[in-house]
Amino acid sequence: MHLPPTTGIPPRLSPWLRARQFAVPPSMIAAATAARRAGDWIGACAAAGFDADVDLDAIRRRSGSDLVERLQDDLLHLAPDLLRWHLPRVGPAGHLRPGLTIALARYGHDPGSRFGTAGSMYLVARTPPRWADAGQRVALALWDGSTPDPHPHPRPDRRYRLDLHRHLWDVRRAGEFRIRCGADSSPSPPTSPPPRDLPDGCAVDRWAAEAALVIRAEGRRSGCVRIRLGARGDLVLHSDVADLTAADWVVAPASRQITALPVLPDAATRTLPDLELLRHGAISPDQLHPLVAAALAPGRHPRRESRKMAQDSGFQEVRCRGEVHRIGIADGVLSALDHDRDEVRREQMLASLTGTPLACLQAIDRAHRRPDCLSGVQERLDFGDIDGALAIVERLLGPDAILRNGPLRDAVETTRAQQEIYDAYRAGVIDPVPQSIPGGPRSRGHIGRRQRARPRHATPFEPGVRHPFPFHTP
């Protein structure tokens, strides 16, 4: 899938544009949707890159059947691919914001109890710390504050909470999407202009209504809500649940009072990125998640898998010895189709003695080390789309290719190493304080001496199982 150029698009939208291209591929959406519709919420999570750390039997023994029934109902209607689509993102690449605990649902809380405190049960989605974010995995878990938690930020974040925005993950609430994002509703801004200029992309027309939802969730009929605007500082909005036209600004509140106030979630503070991308012409409805497209552009075709990658490219033409030769997949590997095996063997031996190999062999070598599609492979690996990266490499080199030294092999090896760090982090056998690897682009966790992660390539590939990286490395 090719997205339009980013010329004229605000820089703040560029990360979302990249995320829309690589973060939730159509194959993930299709697999997760099929599992969800079959009632397999665990399979849907696996298809969408979620690790499900929810033991319903243990929760039933500890908290009773009523809670389990409510939780299971939410899990059966959870669309993890839609949730991944809307999770907070950072940086120019649009990767998931690391180290977050995001509340999806809250159970058993008393009216007036403060959000994110012990005493309530929360269904949460968690992103790992930056040094363990291999494959952009997300964990689904429960939190009630009663037991120690190894996550760097175990409490649900007040700024990034989706229990008040279920339409971003719960298929039962999809009908609210268009109104809640501001695409089809009467604006209800505060009665007076904000006390200072606001950054671009603020959903001011929705603030009064969204603040009322926060106040209601706190068990009150009116009160103040804190609106966090980053470097622009904070604003405080007083809202009345019964009368949205009474919403108005609180000027110069005490700093101690601000920190104690409930926070307007980021999903309500900013305009929905998809809505802005559509308005700027940077994306078309068929490139959106199907549930998002159905809300923002009803009647348009849903997002489909690109056929370009799935098509067999046949062969490539290479100018060799004054003639046009072909290179293509033969017996599972990229081969020189117009040279017999004996000739190829002689040329390879000549190249090993610092000779100049055939142009066909040079083209094959370039494809193994630095193919034209390397950027697409790397981006898909970074976003966790391993199947998409494999499809590109297999189409180019064949499923039985042996990767040679070069950027392509480096990208695969780096992803393998990152996955081992993530596995160790998940298993709890990694120190919580990361240490830098000399020359490495990121900080890594330090694996303890007594418990070490599985050595690279220690487990042989099982027959019939599609492993993350079946390509051989000599």
C-alpha positions in Angstrom: 0.0 0.0 0.0 1.3 3.4 -1.0 0.3 6.5 0.9 0.2 10.0 -0.6 3.2 12.3 -0.1 3.3 14.1 3.3 3.8 17.5 1.7 1.5 20.0 3.4 0.6 17.7 6.3 1.3 19.0 9.8 4.4 17.3 11.3 2.4 16.1 14.2 0.4 13.9 11.8 3.4 12.3 10.1 3.9 9.6 12.8 0.2 8.6 12.5 0.5 8.4 8.8 3.4 5.9 9.1 1.6 4.0 11.7 -1.5 3.7 9.4 0.8 2.2 6.8 2.7 -0.4 8.9 1.4 -0.7 12.4 -1.9 -2.7 11.8 -1.7 -4.5 8.5 -4.8 -5.8 6.8 -3.7 -9.4 7.4 -3.6 -8.7 11.2 -7.1 -7.1 11.0 -8.5 -10.1 9.1 -7.1 -12.7 11.4 -8.1 -10.9 14.6 -11.6 -10.3 13.3 -12.1 -13.9 12.3 -11.0 -15.1 15.7 -13.2 -12.5 17.5 -16.3 -13.4 15.5 -15.7 -17.1 16.3 -15.7 -16.2 20.1 -11.9 -16.9 20.5 -10.7 -13.7 22.3 -7.3 -15.3 23.1 -6.8 -16.1 19.4 -7.8 -12.6 18.4 -5.3 -11.1 20.9 -2.6 -13.4 19.5 -3.4 -12.4 15.9 -3.2 -8.7 16.9 0.2 -9.0 18.7 -1.2 -9.0 22.2 0.0 -11.3 25.1 -3.1 -12.2 27.1 -2.2 -12.4 30.8 -5.7 -12.9 32.1 -6.5 -16.1 34.0 -10.3 -16.3 34.3 -10.3 -19.3 36.6 -7.9 -17.6 39.0 -10.0 -14.5 39.0 -13.2 -16.5 39.6 -11.6 -18.1 42.7 -10.4 -14.8 44.0 -13.2 -12.3 43.1 -16.3 -14.4 42.2 -18.3 -15.3 39.2 -20.1 -12.0 38.7 -16.8 -10.2 38.0 -15.7 -13.0 35.7 -18.9 -12.8 33.7 -18.5 -9.0 33.1 -14.8 -9.4 32.3 -15.4 -12.3 29.9 -18.2 -10.3 28.1 -15.8 -7.4 27.6 -13.0 -9.8 26.3 -15.4 -11.4 23.8 -16.2 -7.9 22.4 -12.7 -6.6 22.5 -11.3 -5.9 19.0 -7.5 -5.9 19.8 -6.7 -4.8 16.3 -8.9 -1.7 16.7 -7.3 -1.1 20.1 -3.8 -1.3 18.6 -5.0 1.1 15.9 -5.8 3.7 18.5 -3.0 3.2 21.1 -0.9 6.3 21.8 2.2 6.7 19.6 5.4 8.7 19.8 8.3 9.8 17.7 8.7 10.3 14.0 8.3 6.6 13.3 4.9 6.4 15.1 5.8 3.5 17.4 3.7 2.7 20.5 4.3 5.0 23.5 6.4 2.7 25.8 5.9 1.9 29.4 2.1 2.7 29.5 -0.7 1.0 31.5 -4.0 2.0 29.8 -7.3 1.2 31.5 -9.8 -0.4 29.2 -12.5 -1.2 31.8 -13.0 -0.6 35.5 -14.9 -3.1 37.8 -16.3 -2.9 41.3 -15.4 0.7 42.1 -17.3 2.7 44.7 -18.9 6.0 43.6 -16.4 8.8 44.2 -13.3 6.6 44.4 -10.4 8.1 42.6 -9.3 6.6 39.3 -6.1 4.5 39.3 -6.1 3.7 43.0 -6.2 0.3 44.7 -9.7 -1.0 45.5 -11.0 -1.3 41.9 -10.2 -4.0 39.3 -9.0 -2.7 36.0 -8.6 -4.5 32.6 -5.5 -2.9 31.2 -3.4 -2.9 28.1 0.4 -2.5 28.7 3.3 -1.5 26.5 6.7 -2.6 27.6 9.5 -0.2 28.4 11.5 1.1 25.4 14.4 -1.3 25.9 12.1 -4.3 25.7 9.7 -3.2 23.0 10.5 -5.8 20.4 7.8 -6.3 17.8 5.6 -3.6 19.4 3.9 -6.2 21.6 1.1 -5.3 24.0 0.1 -7.2 27.1 -3.5 -7.5 28.3 -3.8 -7.9 32.1 -5.7 -7.1 35.2 -4.6 -4.7 37.9 -6.0 -3.9 41.4 -3.0 -2.8 43.2 -3.0 -5.7 45.6 0.1 -7.5 44.4 3.6 -6.3 43.4 3.9 -5.6 39.7 7.1 -5.6 37.7 5.9 -3.1 35.1 7.7 0.2 35.3 4.3 2.1 35.6 1.8 -0.4 36.9 -1.0 2.0 37.8 -3.5 2.9 35.0 -2.4 6.2 33.5 -4.9 9.1 34.1 -4.0 10.7 30.8 -4.2 7.6 28.6 -7.4 5.9 29.7 -9.9 4.2 27.4 -12.5 3.1 29.9 -14.3 6.3 29.0 -13.7 5.7 25.3 -14.8 2.2 24.7 -15.7 2.9 21.1 -11.9 2.8 20.5 -11.8 -1.0 21.3 -15.3 -2.4 22.1 -17.3 -3.4 19.0 -20.5 -2.9 20.9 -19.8 0.8 21.1 -18.8 1.3 17.5 -22.0 3.3 16.9 -20.7 6.1 19.2 -17.5 6.5 17.2 -18.7 9.2 14.8 -20.2 11.4 17.5 -17.4 11.0 20.0 -14.7 11.9 17.5 -16.5 15.1 16.6 -17.2 14.1 13.0 -21.0 14.2 13.4 -22.2 16.2 16.4 -23.2 19.7 17.4 -20.2 21.5 18.9 -20.5 22.3 22.6 -17.4 24.4 23.4 -17.0 26.2 26.7 -19.0 29.5 27.0 -15.9 31.6 26.7 -12.7 31.4 24.6 -9.7 29.6 26.2 -7.5 31.9 28.3 -4.6 31.4 25.8 -3.7 30.1 22.4 -4.1 26.4 21.9 -1.8 24.0 20.0 -3.1 22.7 16.7 -5.3 19.6 16.7 -7.2 20.3 19.9 -10.8 19.0 20.0 -12.1 22.1 21.8 -15.7 21.6 20.6 -15.9 18.3 22.4 -14.2 19.3 25.7 -17.3 20.3 27.6 -19.1 17.0 26.8 -16.0 14.9 27.4 -15.3 16.7 30.7 -18.8 15.9 31.8 -18.1 12.2 31.3 -15.0 12.4 33.4 -16.9 14.2 36.2 -19.7 11.6 36.1 -17.2 8.8 36.3 -15.9 10.4 39.5 -19.4 10.2 41.0 -20.0 13.9 41.0 -22.5 16.2 39.2 -20.1 19.1 38.6 -16.4 19.9 39.1 -13.1 20.8 37.5 -11.1 18.8 34.9 -7.5 19.3 34.1 -6.6 19.5 30.4 -2.9 18.7 29.7 -1.4 20.4 26.7 2.2 19.5 27.0 4.6 22.5 26.6 1.7 24.9 26.5 0.9 24.0 30.1 -2.5 23.0 31.6 -6.0 24.4 31.5 -8.7 23.8 34.0 -12.3 23.5 32.8 -15.3 23.5 35.2 -18.1 21.3 33.8 -21.7 20.6 34.9 -23.0 17.1 34.0 -26.6 18.4 33.7 -25.8 21.6 31.8 -23.0 21.5 29.2 -23.6 25.2 28.4 -22.3 26.1 31.8 -18.8 24.8 31.2 -16.3 27.6 31.7 -12.6 28.1 32.4 -11.0 28.4 35.8 -8.4 31.1 35.7 -5.1 30.7 37.6 -5.9 27.8 39.9 -3.4 26.8 42.6 -0.8 24.3 41.3 -1.5 21.9 44.1 -5.2 21.9 43.2 -4.4 21.2 39.5 -2.4 18.0 40.2 -5.3 16.6 42.3 -7.9 17.2 39.6 -9.2 14.4 37.3 -7.5 14.6 33.9 -9.3 14.8 30.5 -8.0 11.8 28.6 -5.7 12.4 25.7 -8.3 10.7 23.4 -10.7 13.5 24.2 -8.1 16.3 24.2 -6.9 15.8 20.7 -8.8 15.4 17.4 -8.9 11.9 16.2 -5.8 11.5 13.9 -7.8 9.6 11.2 -10.2 12.4 11.0 -7.4 14.9 10.5 -5.6 12.7 8.0 -8.9 12.5 6.0 -9.4 16.2 6.1 -5.9 16.8 4.8 -6.2 14.3 2.0 -3.3 12.3 3.4 -5.3 9.0 3.5 -8.3 7.5 1.9 -11.1 5.7 3.6 -10.1 2.3 2.2 -6.8 2.7 4.0 -8.5 2.9 7.4 -9.4 0.2 9.8 -12.8 -1.2 8.6 -14.6 -0.2 11.8 -13.1 3.3 11.6 -13.9 3.6 7.9 -17.5 2.5 8.5 -17.9 5.4 11.0 -16.1 8.1 9.2 -16.9 7.2 5.6 -20.0 5.0 5.6 -20.6 3.2 2.3 -17.0 3.0 1.3 -15.2 -0.3 0.7 -13.3 -1.7 3.7 -9.5 -1.9 3.9 -8.2 -4.8 1.9 -4.8 -6.5 1.6 -2.7 -5.1 -1.2 -2.5 -7.5 -4.1 0.8 -6.1 -5.3 2.8 -8.0 -2.7 0.9 -11.2 -3.2 1.5 -11.4 -6.9 4.3 -13.5 -8.2 6.8 -11.2 -9.8 8.1 -14.0 -12.1 11.7 -12.9 -12.7 13.9 -9.9 -13.0 15.9 -9.0 -16.1 19.7 -8.3 -15.8 22.1 -7.2 -18.5 24.8 -9.9 -18.4 27.6 -10.5 -21.0 25.8 -8.3 -23.5 22.6 -10.2 -23.2 19.4 -9.9 -21.2 19.3 -12.7 -18.6 16.7 -13.6 -15.9 17.0 -14.1 -12.2 14.1 -15.6 -10.2 13.0 -18.1 -7.7 14.0 -21.7 -8.4 13.9 -24.5 -5.9 13.1 -22.1 -3.1 16.0 -19.6 -3.7 16.8 -16.7 -5.9 18.8 -18.1 -8.8 20.4 -17.2 -12.2 17.9 -18.9 -14.5 20.0 -18.6 -17.7 23.2 -20.1 -16.3 23.7 -23.8 -15.5 24.9 -25.0 -12.1 28.4 -25.8 -13.2 28.9 -22.3 -14.6 27.4 -20.7 -11.5 29.8 -22.8 -9.3 32.8 -21.7 -11.3 31.8 -18.1 -11.1 31.3 -18.3 -7.4 34.7 -19.8 -7.0 36.2 -17.0 -9.1 34.5 -14.4 -6.9 35.9 -16.0 -3.8 39.4 -15.5 -5.3 38.6 -11.7 -5.7 37.5 -12.1 -9.3 34.5 -10.3 -10.8 31.4 -12.5 -10.8 28.7 -12.6 -13.5 26.3 -9.7 -13.5 23.5 -12.1 -12.6 25.4 -13.2 -9.5 26.2 -9.6 -8.6 22.4 -8.8 -8.8 21.6 -11.8 -6.6 24.2 -10.7 -4.1 22.9 -7.2 -3.9 19.4 -8.5 -3.3 20.6 -10.6 -0.4 22.7 -7.8 1.2 20.8 -4.5 0.5 17.6 -5.1 -1.6 15.6 -2.2 -2.9 12.8 -3.2 -0.5 15.0 -3.1 2.6 13.3 0.0 4.0 9.9 -1.7 3.7 11.3 -4.8 5.5 12.8 -2.8 8.3 9.7 -0.7 8.9 7.5 -3.8 9.1 9.9 -5.5 11.5 10.0 -2.4 13.7 6.2 -2.4 13.8 6.0 -6.1 14.6 4.6 -7.1 11.2 6.8 -10.1 10.8 4.5 -11.8 8.4 4.6 -8.8 6.1 8.4 -8.6 6.3 8.7 -12.3 5.5 6.4 -12.0 2.5 8.6 -9.3 1.0 11.8 -11.3 1.6 10.4 -14.6 0.5 9.0 -13.0 -2.7 12.4 -11.6 -3.5 14.8 -14.3 -2.3 12.7 -17.4 -1.9 11.7 -19.2 1.3 14.9 -21.2 1.5 17.3 -18.3 1.1 20.5 -18.1 3.1 21.0 -14.5 4.2 24.5 -13.1 3.5 26.3 -10.5 5.5 24.8 -7.0 5.0 22.0 -4.7 6.1 19.2 -7.2 5.4 20.8 -9.9 7.6 21.6 -7.2 10.2 17.9 -6.2 10.3 16.8 -9.8 10.9 19.5 -10.4 13.5 18.6 -7.2 15.4 15.0 -8.2 15.5 15.9 -11.7 16.8 18.0 -10.1 19.6 15.3 -7.7 20.5 12.8 -10.5 20.7 15.0 -12.4 23.1 15.2 -9.3 25.3 11.4 -9.0 25.3 11.0 -12.7 26.1 13.3 -12.3 29.1 11.4 -9.2 30.2 8.2 -11.1 30.0 9.6 -14.1 31.9 10.9 -11.8 34.7 14.5 -12.9 34.3 15.9 -9.5 33.3 17.1 -6.7 35.6 14.7 -3.8 35.8 17.4 -1.2 35.2 18.6 -1.3 31.5 22.2 -1.0 30.6 23.5 0.3 27.3 25.1 -2.0 24.8 28.2 -0.4 23.4 27.6 0.7 19.9 23.9 -0.2 20.1 21.1 2.2 19.1 19.1 1.5 22.2 19.4 0.6 25.9 19.0 -3.1 26.7 18.1 -4.8 29.9 20.8 -6.9 31.6 20.0 -10.6 31.8 20.9 -12.0 35.2 23.8 -14.5 35.6 21.7 -17.2 37.2 18.7 -17.0 34.8 19.5 -16.3 31.2 17.3 -15.9 28.2 17.2 -18.7 25.6 20.4 -18.6 23.5 20.0 -17.4 20.0 19.1 -20.2 17.6 19.2 -22.8 20.5 15.8 -24.2 19.6 15.7 -26.0 16.2 12.8 -25.1 13.9 9.9 -27.5 14.3 8.6 -28.9 11.0 5.4 -27.4 9.8 5.6 -24.4 12.2 6.1 -20.9 10.8 8.7 -19.4 12.9 9.4 -15.6 13.0 12.5 -15.8 10.9 12.9 -19.1 9.0 15.7 -17.7 6.8 19.1 -19.3 7.4 22.1 -17.3 8.4 25.5 -19.0 7.9 
